[in-house]
Amino acid sequence: MKTGALQMKELAALYFPNSASRSATTQLRRWITYNKALSQALDETGYTRGQRYFTPRQVGLVFKHLGEP
């Protein structure tokens, strides 16, 4: 899957296609918070809570730790 820059809501929609945008975003943030390895890897790339866009590198890390949607 292509790992370009994505908005949080776009990435969340890939993982939760049957959920409303806000619900999907909330759930993806929850997954990131509970996955300590992913949280740490994202922090090392400069990720901050409330960030609206993921860089291609951050998208790749999400796919690596959560699996591709």
N, C-alpha and C positions, 0 to 999 in steps of 0.2 A: 504494500500500500504506500502511496506517496506520502512523504512526511514533510510537507511544506508548513509554513506558518498558518496557524488556525486560531480563530476566536475560541474562547472557552466554550461558548454555547454550541459552536459547530462540532468541537471535539466531543462534548457531552452528548450531542444528538447521535453521534456515531455509536456510542456505547449504550444509549438508552433511546432507541428510535421511536418507541411507543409512548414516551413521556413528554409532557409539556416542557418547553425550553427551560423554564425556571427550575422545575423539578429535576430535570436531567442534570443541570448545572450543579444544583445542590448535592445530588448524589455523587457526581464525579468529584467534587471537592471533598466530600466525606471519604471516598475511596483513597484519594491522595493523602488525606490526613492520617488515615488508619494504616496505610502502607508506609512504614517508617523508612524502608530502603528507597522507595520512590520519593518520599518527602525530602530525604537527605540529598539524593541525586539532583532533584530540582533546585533545592536551595543552593547547591554548588554552581548552578548555572545562572543564579541571580533571580530565581523565581520568588515572588512575594505574594502573600495572601491578598486576594482581590485583583490580581493581575487578570486582564481581559484577553490578552493574546499570548499564545505559546509560540516560541521560536521553533524552527524546524528541529533543533537539537532537543528541545523539551518535549516535543511531540514524539520524537523517537524514543525518549526515555519512558514516556507514558506507555507506548506500545510495548516496549521491552518488559516493563514491570507488570502491566495489566493484560498483556496479550493484545493482538490486533482485534479491533471490533469486528 
